[in-house]
Every structure is written in C-alpha cells, then in structure tokens.
C-alpha cells in the first residue's frame, strides 16, 4: 500500500468554536444531513460517548473484501481550542478582520470530522464534508470555524453565504488559505497556499520582491483553483501569467514554510 504524501489528511476535521456547550438533537441533525446529502443514517445515537456518527450509503469506499459507507462524526470537546493553533490561525486569517473579537469568548468546540473518507475522490470527499458541516452549522451556534487543514479562522456567516443555494458556490472558501510571511533579510516575501495538500494535491508557494502581495495572492488563489479543478497537472516548466506581465514558471519544490507537504513554487520572471 502506497503511503499518503506529507500533509494529507487521513481524517479531515474542523472545529466550531462556541461560547457554551450547544444542545445537539440527534434526530434533528440527522434530518438536516439528509436534506443536504441525501441518504444518511445514525451509527452512534449517544452524544455523551464518541459523538454522533452519521454514515452515508451513497458514498462508499473499499474495505477488505467489501465496501463500506464513509462517516462524519460530530463530537463536543469540553475545553477551548489549543491556544497555539488558535494564535497561528489568527495570524493567517486575512479576510476576517473581526476574527479575534468574535472568538475571544469561546469555551468549547464542536469537532466535525470524516472517517473512512480518505479513499474518496477529493472533490467528492470535500463536497460531502462541507454539506455535513453546513448541516451542523444549522443547529450549532458557532462563533467561528477553525479550519484545521488550512490553519484559518472562518466566519460562519460568510461561509454559509458562500455555499448558499442559488448562489455562486466556492468549494475552496474555507478549505484554502493563502498565507503571508514577513520579509527576510534580503527583502524577499514568501506567500503560499495551505489546504490543497490535505486533499492529496500540491499546494502553491512563491518567493518574490518588489511586487504587490495582493497581486501575488490573486495569482496563488487562481493557481490553486486551477489545480483543484483540473488536478495535479502543473508540471515543471509550466508557465502562468505574472501579475506584472511576463511568464512565471512552475517547479516542484520542498515547502518553504511548515508544514512539510508537496508544493509547486511559482518563480517570478525576473528571478
């Protein structure tokens, strides 16, 4: 059996940060799951044990000599999220200016995670997870979403709006983060994406100098969406239009910033 690449999420999970333990009714949440996903069943009806386990018979993976349905677990943690993880996410959550104030009073978190889903095609896996998450957000009054695989805090209201029926849905709003790191001694800035590697795809990164970081962020967002849509297709030597004109070139490189994971570095035309 081939080992998964660095950064791959065998279990994909996010935390819903709450001020107080929410009351989660199993039957109500099951109905919300069915509204969004279709066929669903409840494996473990006791939220005082390992949480509520939902299985989805239309989404199956091979297991030994048969196939089994994947699961999503909704469980309550009776303590605040780890301070280091929260602090790191606050530093790299650029599109939510009110994040720090919004989650300052959180005391517990609800963890939403998948089980047995790592063998699903990545788009199917992420869509199932996000539909289950949206169902959970209908019954859990979350102050913020700590998206573990991409180290980002997400505004629950904005997240639900981005997946609104009839709207322009963005599958990477939440799962993808574009991070910015301070200049080094030579004045170079590093930006990267985090979140694609958790799905089995390469992330993107770029070292640059004298270019507007907002323009590079747009480039990385666009490249990440291309990789998500098309798969791992940006080979060494592939070029993309640079934000200041010219062609920027893609090369497979080790990740500059942790965590270690497969990345494609986009090299500016002047380097």
C-alpha positions in Angstrom: 0.0 0.0 0.0 1.4 3.4 -1.0 1.9 5.8 1.9 0.0 9.1 1.6 2.0 12.2 0.8 3.1 14.6 3.5 0.3 16.9 4.6 -2.5 14.5 3.5 -5.5 14.5 6.0 -6.4 10.9 6.7 -9.1 12.4 8.8 -10.4 15.8 7.7 -11.6 17.9 10.6 -12.7 21.4 11.6 -13.7 22.9 15.0 -16.8 25.0 15.6 -15.9 27.4 18.4 -18.8 28.0 20.8 -19.4 30.1 23.9 -21.3 27.3 25.7 -22.0 23.6 25.0 -24.7 23.6 22.3 -27.6 21.3 22.6 -27.5 18.9 19.6 -30.5 16.8 19.0 -29.6 13.7 17.1 -32.8 13.3 15.1 -32.8 17.0 14.1 -29.2 16.9 12.9 -29.9 13.7 11.0 -32.8 15.4 9.2 -30.5 18.3 8.3 -27.9 15.8 7.0 -30.5 14.1 4.8 -31.7 17.4 3.5 -28.2 18.3 2.2 -26.6 14.9 1.4 -29.5 12.5 0.7 -29.4 9.1 2.3 -27.9 9.1 5.8 -28.1 7.1 8.9 -27.1 7.4 12.5 -24.4 5.0 13.8 -24.0 6.0 17.4 -27.0 7.7 18.9 -25.3 8.7 22.2 -23.6 12.1 22.1 -22.1 11.5 25.5 -19.7 8.9 24.1 -17.7 9.5 20.9 -20.2 11.9 19.4 -22.8 11.5 16.8 -21.7 9.3 13.9 -23.5 9.6 10.6 -23.0 7.3 7.7 -23.8 7.9 4.0 -24.5 4.8 2.0 -24.2 6.6 -1.4 -20.6 7.4 -0.6 -18.6 4.1 -0.2 -15.0 3.1 -0.1 -13.4 -0.4 -0.3 -12.6 -2.1 3.0 -11.2 -5.6 3.0 -13.4 -7.7 0.8 -16.4 -5.3 0.7 -17.3 -1.6 0.5 -18.4 0.5 3.5 -20.1 3.9 3.7 -18.0 6.8 4.8 -18.9 8.6 8.0 -18.9 12.0 9.5 -18.6 12.4 13.3 -19.9 15.4 15.2 -18.4 15.5 18.7 -18.2 18.0 21.6 -14.9 19.0 23.2 -15.5 20.5 26.7 -12.5 22.9 26.5 -11.3 25.8 24.4 -9.2 25.1 21.3 -5.5 24.8 21.7 -4.0 28.3 22.2 -1.1 27.7 19.7 -3.4 26.6 16.9 -5.8 29.5 17.5 -2.9 32.0 17.7 -1.4 30.7 14.4 -4.8 30.8 12.7 -5.4 34.4 13.8 -2.2 35.5 12.3 -3.1 34.0 8.9 -6.8 34.7 8.6 -6.6 37.8 6.4 -10.1 38.1 5.2 -11.9 38.2 8.6 -10.9 41.4 10.4 -13.2 40.7 13.3 -11.9 37.1 14.0 -10.1 37.8 17.2 -13.1 39.6 18.9 -15.6 37.0 17.5 -13.9 34.0 19.1 -12.5 35.6 22.2 -15.3 34.2 24.4 -15.3 30.7 23.1 -15.2 28.0 25.8 -15.9 24.7 24.0 -15.7 23.4 20.4 -17.7 21.0 18.3 -15.4 18.9 16.1 -16.7 17.8 12.7 -14.5 15.1 11.1 -14.8 12.5 8.5 -14.0 8.8 8.8 -13.0 6.2 6.2 -13.3 9.0 3.6 -9.7 9.4 2.6 -10.1 7.0 -0.4 -12.9 9.0 -2.0 -12.1 11.2 -5.0 -11.0 14.5 -3.4 -13.9 16.6 -4.9 -16.5 14.1 -3.7 -14.8 13.9 -0.2 -14.7 17.7 0.2 -18.2 18.2 -1.0 -19.6 15.6 1.3 -17.7 17.0 4.3 -18.9 20.6 3.5 -22.5 19.6 3.2 -22.3 17.8 6.5 -20.6 20.8 8.0 -23.3 23.2 6.7 -26.0 20.9 8.2 -24.2 21.0 11.5 -24.0 24.8 11.4 -27.8 24.9 11.1 -28.0 23.6 14.7 -24.7 24.7 16.3 -24.4 28.5 17.1 -20.7 28.7 16.2 -18.7 31.9 16.8 -16.0 30.8 14.4 -14.7 27.9 12.4 -11.2 26.8 13.0 -10.3 25.0 9.7 -7.6 22.7 10.8 -6.2 21.6 7.4 -5.5 25.1 6.3 -4.8 26.9 9.6 -7.5 29.5 9.1 -10.4 31.0 11.1 -13.6 31.3 9.0 -16.6 33.5 9.7 -19.6 31.1 9.9 -22.0 33.6 8.4 -19.7 34.3 5.4 -19.1 30.6 5.0 -22.8 29.7 4.8 -23.3 32.6 2.4 -20.6 31.3 0.1 -22.5 28.0 -0.2 -26.0 29.4 -0.4 -28.4 27.6 -2.7 -28.8 29.5 -6.0 -25.5 31.5 -5.4 -22.1 31.1 -6.9 -20.7 28.3 -4.7 -17.0 28.4 -3.9 -15.7 24.9 -2.9 -12.4 26.4 -1.6 -13.9 29.1 0.6 -12.9 27.7 3.9 -10.6 24.8 2.8 -8.0 27.1 1.3 -5.8 29.6 3.0 -3.3 32.0 1.3 -0.6 32.8 3.9 1.9 35.7 4.0 5.2 35.7 5.9 7.4 38.7 6.8 10.3 39.8 4.6 13.6 38.1 5.1 17.0 39.9 5.3 17.1 40.3 1.6 13.7 41.8 1.4 12.0 38.8 -0.1 8.5 37.9 0.9 7.1 34.3 1.0 3.4 33.6 0.3 1.9 30.1 0.0 -1.4 28.2 0.0 -2.3 25.8 2.7 -5.2 23.3 2.3 -4.7 21.5 -1.0 -2.2 19.0 0.3 -4.8 17.8 2.9 -6.8 16.7 -0.2 -3.8 15.0 -1.9 -3.0 17.9 -4.2 0.1 20.1 -4.2 0.0 23.5 -2.6 1.5 26.6 -4.2 4.2 28.9 -3.0 6.1 32.0 -4.2 9.2 34.0 -3.2 9.2 37.5 -4.6 10.4 41.0 -4.1 9.1 44.4 -5.2 5.6 43.0 -6.2 2.3 43.9 -4.5 1.4 41.0 -2.2 -2.2 41.4 -3.1 -1.4 40.7 -6.7 0.6 37.6 -5.7 -2.3 36.4 -3.5 -4.6 36.7 -6.5 -2.1 34.6 -8.6 -1.9 31.9 -5.9 -5.7 31.8 -5.5 -6.1 31.4 -9.2 -3.4 28.7 -9.5 -4.9 26.9 -6.5 -8.4 26.9 -8.1 -6.9 25.6 -11.3 -5.2 22.7 -9.5 -8.4 21.9 -7.7 -10.5 21.9 -10.9 -8.0 20.1 -13.1 -5.9 18.0 -10.7 -2.2 17.8 -10.3 -1.4 19.0 -13.8 1.1 21.8 -13.3 4.3 20.1 -14.4 7.9 21.5 -14.1 8.3 24.3 -16.7 4.6 25.1 -16.9 4.1 28.9 -17.1 1.4 31.2 -15.7 0.8 34.9 -16.4 2.6 37.0 -13.8 0.9 39.9 -12.0 3.2 42.4 -13.7 3.3 40.8 -17.1 5.6 38.1 -18.4 5.5 34.5 -17.6 6.2 33.0 -14.2 7.4 29.4 -14.1 6.2 26.4 -12.0 8.7 24.0 -10.4 8.2 21.2 -7.9 9.9 22.2 -4.7 10.0 21.4 -1.0 7.7 23.6 1.0 9.4 26.7 2.4 7.0 27.2 5.3 5.7 24.4 7.5 4.0 22.0 7.5 6.1 19.8 5.1 4.0 19.0 2.1 4.2 18.8 -1.7 4.3 22.2 -3.3 4.6 23.9 -6.7 6.8 27.0 -6.5 5.9 29.8 -8.9 9.1 31.6 -9.9 8.8 35.3 -10.9 10.0 36.1 -14.4 12.9 38.3 -13.0 14.5 35.5 -11.0 
